[in-house]
């Protein structure tokens, strides 16, 4: 019988440019279709291992015969170049990169743009690795890959990160599970995020993680049409003491349209439940928002993100039907497909907002925030981890 372990076991305060995502031009259910009697091949590695093409070719060859574990000995893996997995994986046999002991014993650091990149891969799990230090772009990126899991990893004390602790990028990226990880103290300005999903990704599931203090929005699902996102059973905490005492948005679904007409549209399907959203009563109290759908710039051909002041007023104070009509006809958002409920809030000002800014030369008639929390769907929410992971099959 075929067994599928679903892949599954990201607001800036300034305008964001396309360069917010590293300009890579190349770029779950995790699967184990192999019979239970297949032997797992083990590759034991250390900080002195040369992770060259010969090494990864050997891993790929072994995957044809069964599951493979790459086991990292405890120690510090200081990188002077990105550790890249490219075109690796097997439909049936799982590749796992994991620690030899407890999570955090294997530490990746380095004063480079990116520590690790998973590119054009499939059916891969990263487990128990720690990313920290002076990396300047991303600690880890997952690019044009499918059925990838990041579990029990640690992304902490990344003060020089300019884009994200974890980046998940581009249209063919599908079924990525980020589960039971720790994220803390990430970034130096509003462009940096703990999880930065962008440019058409599908089925990014963020489950059971701990997030504490980020310089930008914590989790981002950026256009074009990055959708079917799950945010389930996570702890989001902003202490109000990070950097200059900021309290950024927790979950953001933004588009930044710096060309006319615009070329980014917001994702339309999300399920966000059972999370704890906690803002401090110290620090800035200006952006204590759990979820924000955000637009900056010009309208795409089939959207009117630059809504009128009258429509904004209706979004703020109209009936559910009136709000959903504007969301559907103007913003391309179906309130019934945005599922939000069952979360625990502390010092949160707004649950779900639409926010619009002018930028890049646009001149819309209204800018500001409009509460759409009453117009989203609080029913049909996942009640178990398994249901959350499999929410968008």
C-alpha positions as CSV (number, residue, x, y, z in Angstrom):
1,X,0.0,0.0,0.0
2,X,1.3,3.4,-0.9
3,X,2.0,5.5,2.2
4,X,2.1,9.3,2.0
5,X,3.4,11.4,4.9
6,X,2.1,14.7,3.8
7,X,4.7,17.3,3.3
8,X,3.9,18.5,5.7
9,X,5.7,14.8,8.4
10,X,6.7,35.0,6.0
11,X,4.4,43.4,7.3
12,X,7.2,45.5,6.3
13,X,7.0,49.2,7.4
14,X,8.7,50.3,4.2
15,X,8.1,49.5,0.6
16,X,9.5,46.2,-0.5
17,X,11.1,45.6,-3.9
18,X,11.3,42.5,-6.0
19,X,14.9,42.1,-4.8
20,X,13.5,41.2,-1.3
21,X,13.6,37.7,-2.6
22,X,17.1,36.7,-3.7
23,X,17.1,36.7,-7.5
24,X,17.5,33.1,-8.2
25,X,16.8,32.1,-11.8
26,X,17.3,28.4,-11.3
27,X,15.5,27.4,-8.9
28,X,4.4,17.9,1.3
29,X,3.4,15.0,1.4
30,X,6.7,13.5,2.1
31,X,6.6,10.1,0.6
32,X,7.9,6.7,1.5
33,X,6.6,4.2,-1.0
34,X,9.3,1.7,-0.4
35,X,8.5,-1.6,1.3
36,X,9.2,-1.6,5.1
37,X,12.1,-4.1,4.6
38,X,14.2,-1.8,2.6
39,X,17.4,-0.8,4.4
40,X,18.1,2.9,5.0
41,X,21.5,3.9,3.7
42,X,23.4,6.2,6.1
43,X,26.0,8.8,5.2
44,X,27.8,10.1,8.3
45,X,29.3,13.6,7.8
46,X,31.2,16.1,9.9
47,X,32.4,19.7,9.6
48,X,35.3,18.5,7.5
49,X,33.1,16.8,4.9
50,X,33.4,18.1,1.4
51,X,29.8,18.4,0.3
52,X,30.7,18.4,-3.4
53,X,29.0,17.0,-6.5
54,X,30.5,13.6,-5.9
55,X,29.1,13.4,-2.4
56,X,25.6,14.3,-3.5
57,X,25.8,12.0,-6.5
58,X,26.4,9.2,-4.1
59,X,23.4,10.2,-2.1
60,X,21.2,10.3,-5.2
61,X,22.4,6.9,-6.3
62,X,21.6,5.4,-2.9
63,X,18.1,6.9,-3.0
64,X,17.2,4.6,-6.0
65,X,17.5,1.6,-3.7
66,X,15.8,2.9,-0.5
67,X,15.6,5.7,2.1
68,X,18.8,7.7,2.9
69,X,19.9,9.4,6.1
70,X,22.6,12.0,6.0
71,X,23.6,12.2,9.7
72,X,25.6,15.3,10.8
73,X,28.0,14.8,13.7
74,X,27.6,17.5,16.4
75,X,29.7,20.5,15.8
76,X,29.8,23.9,14.1
77,X,29.6,24.0,10.3
78,X,31.0,27.4,9.5
79,X,30.2,28.0,5.8
80,X,32.3,30.0,3.4
81,X,30.0,29.0,0.5
82,X,26.3,27.9,0.4
83,X,25.7,24.2,1.0
84,X,23.4,23.4,-1.9
85,X,21.3,20.4,-2.7
86,X,20.2,20.6,-6.3
87,X,18.1,18.1,-8.3
88,X,18.1,15.6,-5.5
89,X,15.3,13.3,-4.3
90,X,13.2,10.3,-5.1
91,X,9.5,9.9,-5.5
92,X,9.4,6.8,-3.3
93,X,12.4,7.1,-0.9
94,X,12.8,9.8,1.6
95,X,16.1,11.7,2.0
96,X,16.6,13.0,5.6
97,X,19.3,15.4,6.7
98,X,19.5,15.2,10.5
99,X,21.6,15.6,13.6
100,X,23.4,12.7,15.3
101,X,21.9,13.7,18.7
102,X,19.5,16.3,19.9
103,X,18.2,19.3,17.9
104,X,20.7,22.2,18.0
105,X,23.9,20.0,18.2
106,X,24.6,20.8,14.6
107,X,25.2,24.5,14.1
108,X,25.4,26.2,10.7
109,X,26.8,29.7,10.6
110,X,28.9,31.9,8.4
111,X,29.3,35.5,7.2
112,X,27.9,34.8,3.7
113,X,24.6,35.5,1.9
114,X,23.0,32.1,2.4
115,X,23.9,29.1,4.5
116,X,21.9,26.3,2.8
117,X,19.8,26.0,-0.4
118,X,17.4,23.2,-1.4
119,X,16.9,23.7,-5.1
120,X,14.8,21.6,-7.6
121,X,14.5,18.8,-5.0
122,X,11.7,16.5,-3.8
123,X,10.9,14.3,-0.9
124,X,13.5,15.7,1.5
125,X,13.4,16.3,5.3
126,X,15.7,18.6,7.3
127,X,15.6,17.7,11.0
128,X,17.2,19.2,14.1
129,X,19.7,21.6,12.4
130,X,20.5,25.0,13.9
131,X,21.1,28.1,11.9
132,X,22.6,31.2,13.5
133,X,25.2,34.0,13.2
134,X,26.0,36.7,10.6
135,X,24.4,35.3,7.4
136,X,23.2,38.3,5.4
137,X,20.4,37.1,3.1
138,X,18.8,33.8,4.2
139,X,19.7,31.0,6.5
140,X,17.9,28.4,4.4
141,X,16.0,28.6,1.1
142,X,13.7,26.0,-0.5
143,X,13.3,26.8,-4.2
144,X,11.2,25.2,-6.9
145,X,11.0,22.0,-4.8
146,X,8.2,19.7,-3.7
147,X,7.4,17.6,-0.6
148,X,10.0,19.2,1.7
149,X,9.8,19.2,5.5
150,X,11.8,21.4,8.0
151,X,11.2,19.9,11.4
152,X,12.7,20.6,14.9
153,X,15.2,23.0,13.5
154,X,16.4,26.2,15.2
155,X,16.7,29.6,13.6
156,X,17.9,32.0,16.3
157,X,20.0,35.1,16.7
158,X,20.2,36.0,13.0
159,X,20.7,39.8,13.4
160,X,22.2,40.4,9.9
161,X,19.5,38.6,7.9
162,X,18.2,41.0,5.2
163,X,15.4,38.8,3.8
164,X,14.5,35.7,5.9
165,X,15.5,33.0,8.3
166,X,13.7,30.6,5.9
167,X,12.8,31.4,2.3
168,X,10.3,29.3,0.3
169,X,10.2,30.6,-3.3
170,X,8.7,30.3,-6.8
171,X,5.8,28.8,-8.6
172,X,6.6,25.1,-8.7
173,X,7.3,25.0,-4.9
174,X,4.5,22.9,-3.4
175,X,3.8,21.0,-0.2
176,X,6.4,22.4,2.2
177,X,5.9,21.6,5.9
178,X,7.6,23.8,8.5
179,X,6.8,22.0,11.8
180,X,8.0,22.2,15.4
181,X,10.8,24.6,14.8
182,X,12.1,27.5,16.9
183,X,12.5,31.0,15.4
184,X,13.9,33.9,17.5
185,X,15.5,37.3,17.1
186,X,15.7,37.6,13.3
187,X,16.6,40.5,11.1
188,X,17.5,44.2,11.4
189,X,14.7,46.0,9.5
190,X,11.2,45.5,8.1
191,X,12.4,43.5,5.0
192,X,13.4,40.5,7.1
193,X,11.0,37.7,8.1
194,X,11.2,34.4,9.9
195,X,9.4,32.6,7.0
196,X,9.4,34.3,3.7
197,X,7.1,32.5,1.2
198,X,6.9,34.2,-2.2
199,X,6.0,34.2,-5.9
200,X,3.4,31.6,-6.4
201,X,4.2,28.9,-3.8
202,X,1.4,26.5,-2.9
203,X,0.6,24.6,0.3
204,X,3.1,26.0,2.7
205,X,2.1,24.7,6.1
206,X,3.4,26.3,9.2
207,X,2.6,24.0,12.1
208,X,3.5,23.9,15.8
209,X,6.4,26.4,15.7
210,X,7.6,29.0,18.2
211,X,8.2,32.5,16.9
212,X,9.7,35.2,19.1
213,X,10.8,38.7,17.9
214,X,11.4,39.5,14.3
215,X,12.3,42.8,12.6
216,X,9.6,42.4,9.9
217,X,6.4,40.5,9.6
218,X,6.9,37.1,11.1
219,X,5.4,34.8,8.4
220,X,4.8,36.1,4.9
221,X,2.9,34.6,1.9
222,X,3.8,37.0,-0.9
223,X,2.2,37.1,-4.4
224,X,1.9,36.2,-7.1
225,X,-1.0,34.1,-5.8
226,X,0.9,32.3,-3.1
227,X,-2.0,30.4,-1.7
228,X,-3.4,27.4,0.2
229,X,-1.3,28.4,3.2
230,X,-1.9,26.8,6.6
231,X,-0.9,28.4,9.9
232,X,-1.8,26.1,12.8
233,X,-0.9,25.7,16.5
234,X,2.0,28.2,16.5
235,X,3.1,30.5,19.3
236,X,3.7,34.1,18.0
237,X,5.3,36.4,20.5
238,X,6.6,40.0,20.1
239,X,8.2,41.2,23.3
240,X,8.3,44.9,22.3
241,X,12.0,44.9,23.3
242,X,13.6,43.8,20.0
243,X,15.7,46.5,18.2
244,X,13.9,49.8,18.9
245,X,10.9,48.3,20.6
246,X,8.9,47.1,17.5
247,X,5.8,44.9,17.4
248,X,5.5,43.8,13.7
249,X,2.6,42.1,12.0
250,X,2.5,38.3,12.6
251,X,1.1,36.9,9.4
252,X,1.2,38.9,6.2
253,X,-0.2,38.3,2.7
254,X,1.3,41.1,0.6
255,X,1.8,42.2,-2.9
256,X,4.2,44.9,-4.1
257,X,3.4,46.1,-7.5
258,X,6.2,48.3,-8.7
259,X,5.3,48.2,-12.4
260,X,2.2,49.6,-14.1
261,X,0.0,47.5,-14.5
262,X,0.9,45.5,-11.4
263,X,2.1,41.9,-11.8
264,X,1.4,40.5,-8.3
265,X,-1.9,39.3,-6.9
266,X,-2.7,38.2,-3.3
267,X,-3.2,34.5,-2.5
268,X,-6.8,33.6,-1.9
269,X,-7.0,30.5,0.3
270,X,-5.7,30.3,3.9
271,X,-6.5,28.4,7.1
272,X,-5.3,30.1,10.3
273,X,-6.3,28.6,13.6
274,X,-5.3,27.4,17.1
275,X,-2.4,29.9,17.2
276,X,-1.4,32.1,20.1
277,X,-0.8,35.7,19.1
278,X,0.9,37.8,21.8
279,X,2.0,41.4,21.7
280,X,3.7,43.2,24.5
281,X,2.3,46.2,26.1
282,X,5.7,47.9,25.8
283,X,7.2,49.1,22.6
284,X,5.3,50.4,19.6
285,X,1.6,49.7,19.7
286,X,1.0,50.9,16.2
287,X,0.9,47.6,14.2
288,X,-0.5,44.9,16.6
289,X,-2.2,43.0,13.8
290,X,-2.5,39.2,13.6
291,X,-3.1,38.9,9.8
292,X,-2.8,41.6,7.1
293,X,-3.6,41.5,3.4
294,X,-1.4,44.3,2.1
295,X,-1.0,46.1,-1.2
296,X,1.6,48.7,-2.3
297,X,1.8,50.1,-5.8
298,X,-0.3,49.8,-9.0
299,X,-3.3,47.7,-9.7
300,X,-2.9,44.4,-11.7
301,X,-5.2,44.2,-14.7
302,X,-7.8,42.1,-12.9
303,X,-7.7,43.7,-9.4
304,X,-8.6,47.1,-7.9
305,X,-6.4,47.2,-4.8
306,X,-6.5,51.0,-4.9
307,X,-10.0,51.1,-3.5
308,X,-12.0,54.3,-2.9
309,X,-12.4,55.9,0.5
310,X,-16.1,54.9,0.4
311,X,-15.3,51.2,-0.2
312,X,-12.7,51.4,2.6
313,X,-15.4,52.7,4.9
314,X,-17.7,49.8,3.9
315,X,-14.9,47.3,4.6
316,X,-14.5,48.8,8.1
317,X,-18.2,49.1,9.1
318,X,-20.4,47.4,6.5
319,X,-22.3,44.2,6.8
320,X,-20.6,40.9,6.1
321,X,-22.3,40.8,2.7
322,X,-21.2,44.3,1.9
323,X,-17.6,43.6,2.9
324,X,-17.4,40.3,1.0
325,X,-18.8,42.0,-2.1
326,X,-16.0,44.6,-2.1
327,X,-13.4,41.9,-1.2
328,X,-14.6,39.8,-4.1
329,X,-15.2,42.4,-6.8
330,X,-12.3,44.7,-6.0
331,X,-9.6,42.7,-4.2
332,X,-10.2,39.2,-5.7
333,X,-10.6,37.8,-2.2
334,X,-13.3,35.3,-1.2
335,X,-14.1,35.8,2.4
336,X,-15.4,32.2,2.6
337,X,-12.0,30.8,1.6
338,X,-10.1,32.9,4.2
339,X,-10.5,30.8,7.3
340,X,-9.5,32.4,10.6
341,X,-10.7,31.4,14.0
342,X,-10.0,29.6,17.2
343,X,-6.9,31.6,17.9
344,X,-5.9,33.1,21.3
345,X,-5.0,36.8,21.3
346,X,-3.2,38.9,23.8
347,X,-3.0,42.7,23.2
348,X,-3.9,42.2,19.5
349,X,-5.6,45.3,18.1
350,X,-7.0,43.7,14.9
351,X,-7.5,40.1,13.8
352,X,-7.6,40.5,10.0
353,X,-7.0,43.7,8.0
354,X,-6.8,44.9,4.5
355,X,-4.1,47.6,4.2
356,X,-3.3,49.8,1.1
357,X,-0.3,52.1,0.5
358,X,0.7,54.1,-2.4
359,X,4.2,53.5,-3.7
360,X,6.4,53.3,-6.8
361,X,4.5,56.3,-8.2
362,X,1.0,55.0,-7.7
363,X,-1.7,57.5,-6.6
364,X,-4.7,55.6,-5.3
365,X,-7.6,57.5,-3.7
366,X,-7.3,55.9,-0.3
367,X,-4.5,54.6,2.0
368,X,-4.9,53.1,5.4
369,X,-6.3,50.0,7.1
370,X,-9.7,48.4,7.0
371,X,-10.8,45.6,9.3
372,X,-12.2,42.6,7.5
373,X,-12.2,40.2,10.4
374,X,-16.0,39.8,10.4
375,X,-16.0,38.9,6.7
376,X,-13.7,35.9,6.9
377,X,-14.8,32.3,7.6
378,X,-14.6,31.0,11.2
379,X,-16.0,27.6,10.3
380,X,-14.4,24.5,8.7
381,X,-11.2,24.9,10.6
382,X,-8.8,22.0,11.3
383,X,-8.9,20.6,14.8
384,X,-6.0,18.3,14.7
385,X,-2.4,18.5,13.4
386,X,-3.0,15.8,10.8
387,X,-6.1,17.6,9.5
388,X,-4.1,20.9,9.3
389,X,-1.3,19.3,7.4
390,X,-3.7,17.7,4.9
391,X,-6.1,20.7,4.7
392,X,-5.3,21.4,1.1
393,X,-4.7,18.0,-0.5
